[in-house]
Amino acid sequence: MKQPIWKPFFRLLHQARLPYFYILLYTLLSISASQLYLLFPSYTQKIMQGNINQTMALMVAAVVLGQAFVTSVNQFVLAAASAKVTLRFREMIWGQILRLPVPFFDGQPSGNLISRITQDTSKLSDLTATLPGNVLSSLYMFFGAFGILFSYHWKLAALEAVMIPFLYGLGVWQGRIQFSWNQKIQEKIAGLTGHLSEILSSPALVKGFCAEEWETKRGSGWISQLFQADFFRSLINTLLLQLKNLASLIHTVAMIGLGLWMISRKEITIDVWVAFYLYSQNLLNSFSRIMSIWTTVKSAQGAVRRITELMEEATETSGSPADSGFVQGDISFRDVTFSYGEKPVLEHLTFTAAEGKMTALIGSSGAGKTTVFQLLERFYTPDRGMIRIGGRDISSFPLEEWRRMIGYAPQAPFLFSGTIRENILYGVHRPVTDQELCRAIQDSCCEEFISAMPHGLMTRLGENGSGLSGGQRQRLSLARLFLQNPRILLLDEVTANLDPESEYMVELALARLRKGRTTLVIAHRRSAVKDADQIIVLKGQESGPSVPERSLL
Ligand SMILES: Nc1ncnc2c1ncn2[C@@H]1O[C@H](COP(=O)(O)OP(=O)(O)OP(=O)(O)O)[C@@H](O)[C@H]1O
């Protein structure tokens, strides 16, 4: 083990609210099962000594039935414990991912994050739910059996003591090999998941470019890589299992050989040897379990590391409610400089967007228009300079409060699978009356098409709002903004891809929405800036520092 995983592992346990009752119950039942297994050989010995009577028969029956009962109840407890632990870890990680800042997601394949929640949590749960029970019950059995073996005969016990280090070395070696293969599989699964989720998010694009054949090949590449890794892992696991079986066989043969030799020399009686043999099997079983715990730990090591890294990422700081304040006044960028990593985008940007007025941002592609919106949303922080509203630094407002004051309409509106009603109400953090909803639908020019739908507001949309035209999607997202009632509007080329009729409808809705709100619009087309009170030209890096030009249309 290169890096100890215990510290981060225990930190994770502390963070997740684990079902300790189930884990404790599993632990106690596992130890009870070990105790019952330890009783069985001594009863067998007594029977072999001729101690056959009703009490003995009842005792043996009780031990055998007890073992079966405890083991099967424990299976249920373990299933419940694992499921609950998985649930808690998944909730914890999902909550963390949603609170990470936007820069974290830059260049982070979504497939990787999905596999943190699906694959890695399963591994972590296996470890967490079973670790205390398996470790304690195996150690109980291991030391219990060893103690009893020494009390029987030291020579036979010494044979065990010699065998165990070899078996241990073998187990550690196997664990290492299995760990490295498990890691390979994890990487392949993450790659495949990332690739599939990217392609499945835009099936129309694939079809539009007639790229089915090409994508089939690319997908097959990932699938066959996973197959190869899976195949070799199974092959290696089978070989390792055979090796383990061979080691057990050697152990058993040595046990039998030494036992028979000692019986022939009258050093032990046959009943002692039988009991000894059974205890040595217990010892071996408990040792195998300890080694399988080792394998579980090794295979969870990567998952623990990845999840810990994720959990230790700094989340967005929400700020204190004491800093709340009324968001009003002109928005001013003062000497703002910003780069994405090493890549400078804005330099010394200074402009003011007057309260309640419309400011258009224009400039060539890559000039930094969307970046201005990103900074306003506080997805990123300026490297230098300051953004203020009514003279107050925008970063001094509690984050959530600030973002709720901003209504952002992107070029491609965000809609999700669910009813039209659910889509309109997304992000509206207050109860909404039917009248308010109707009003927002009317203001956003959605009334006509929603009432033409078979189930009206309760009509279900597909992923990304499929089932609606571009203009309808855009108007639906504007209905959301009417309800959200933000003080600042950020409109990113909202009408860019619409036909004239849809554009007219969206413009109508936008004109209503803009009333009384400070609006910033990203525009490429003249028609989109015709109502602007001022235009800021961003020049980007190509043409030197981006000094804005102010002019009226
Ligand atoms: N998350 C990011 N990480 C790194 N670079 C980025 C990121 N987002 C944007 N950029 C880069 O920053 C520059 C400005 O991007 P931005 O999206 O702000 O431009 P824009 O003016 O809105 O362009 P367009 O009109 O084409 O949408 C571009 O060169 C872009 O490649």
Ligand as a Chemical Component Dictionary entry (heavy atoms), coordinates in Angstrom:
data_LIG
# 
_chem_comp.id                   LIG 
_chem_comp.type                 NON-POLYMER 
_chem_comp.pdbx_formal_charge   0 
_chem_comp.three_letter_code    LIG 
# 
loop_
_chem_comp_atom.comp_id 
_chem_comp_atom.atom_id 
_chem_comp_atom.alt_atom_id 
_chem_comp_atom.type_symbol 
_chem_comp_atom.charge 
_chem_comp_atom.model_Cartn_x 
_chem_comp_atom.model_Cartn_y 
_chem_comp_atom.model_Cartn_z 
_chem_comp_atom.pdbx_ordinal 
LIG N1  N1  N 0 -14.074 27.180 -19.044 1  
LIG C1  C1  C 0 -13.134 27.665 -19.839 2  
LIG N2  N2  N 0 -11.867 27.249 -19.681 3  
LIG C2  C2  C 0 -10.877 27.753 -20.472 4  
LIG N3  N3  N 0 -11.081 28.651 -21.443 5  
LIG C3  C3  C 0 -12.329 29.094 -21.649 6  
LIG C4  C4  C 0 -13.412 28.621 -20.851 7  
LIG N4  N4  N 0 -14.542 29.239 -21.277 8  
LIG C5  C5  C 0 -14.178 30.051 -22.285 9  
LIG N5  N5  N 0 -12.854 29.969 -22.508 10 
LIG C6  C6  C 0 -12.075 30.733 -23.485 11 
LIG O1  O1  O 0 -12.194 32.105 -23.142 12 
LIG C7  C7  C 0 -12.345 32.888 -24.300 13 
LIG C8  C8  C 0 -13.608 33.739 -24.168 14 
LIG O2  O2  O 0 -14.714 32.854 -24.149 15 
LIG P1  P1  P 0 -16.201 33.404 -24.122 16 
LIG O3  O3  O 0 -17.100 32.224 -24.154 17 
LIG O4  O4  O 0 -16.350 34.356 -23.017 18 
LIG O5  O5  O 0 -16.262 34.183 -25.508 19 
LIG P2  P2  P 0 -17.513 34.807 -26.232 20 
LIG O6  O6  O 0 -17.137 36.207 -26.558 21 
LIG O7  O7  O 0 -18.742 34.608 -25.456 22 
LIG O8  O8  O 0 -17.516 33.930 -27.547 23 
LIG P3  P3  P 0 -18.750 33.497 -28.470 24 
LIG O9  O9  O 0 -19.291 34.736 -29.075 25 
LIG O10 O10 O 0 -18.099 32.633 -29.495 26 
LIG O11 O11 O 0 -19.711 32.771 -27.609 27 
LIG C9  C9  C 0 -12.377 31.959 -25.477 28 
LIG O12 O12 O 0 -11.109 31.973 -26.099 29 
LIG C10 C10 C 0 -12.635 30.609 -24.874 30 
LIG O13 O13 O 0 -11.955 29.608 -25.581 31 
# 
loop_
_chem_comp_bond.comp_id 
_chem_comp_bond.atom_id_1 
_chem_comp_bond.atom_id_2 
_chem_comp_bond.value_order 
_chem_comp_bond.pdbx_ordinal 
LIG N1  C1  SING 1  
LIG C1  N2  SING 2  
LIG C1  C4  DOUB 3  
LIG N2  C2  DOUB 4  
LIG C2  N3  SING 5  
LIG N3  C3  DOUB 6  
LIG C3  C4  SING 7  
LIG C3  N5  SING 8  
LIG C4  N4  SING 9  
LIG N4  C5  DOUB 10 
LIG C5  N5  SING 11 
LIG N5  C6  SING 12 
LIG C6  O1  SING 13 
LIG C6  C10 SING 14 
LIG O1  C7  SING 15 
LIG C7  C8  SING 16 
LIG C7  C9  SING 17 
LIG C8  O2  SING 18 
LIG O2  P1  SING 19 
LIG P1  O3  DOUB 20 
LIG P1  O4  SING 21 
LIG P1  O5  SING 22 
LIG O5  P2  SING 23 
LIG P2  O6  DOUB 24 
LIG P2  O7  SING 25 
LIG P2  O8  SING 26 
LIG O8  P3  SING 27 
LIG P3  O9  DOUB 28 
LIG P3  O10 SING 29 
LIG P3  O11 SING 30 
LIG C9  O12 SING 31 
LIG C9  C10 SING 32 
LIG C10 O13 SING 33 
# 
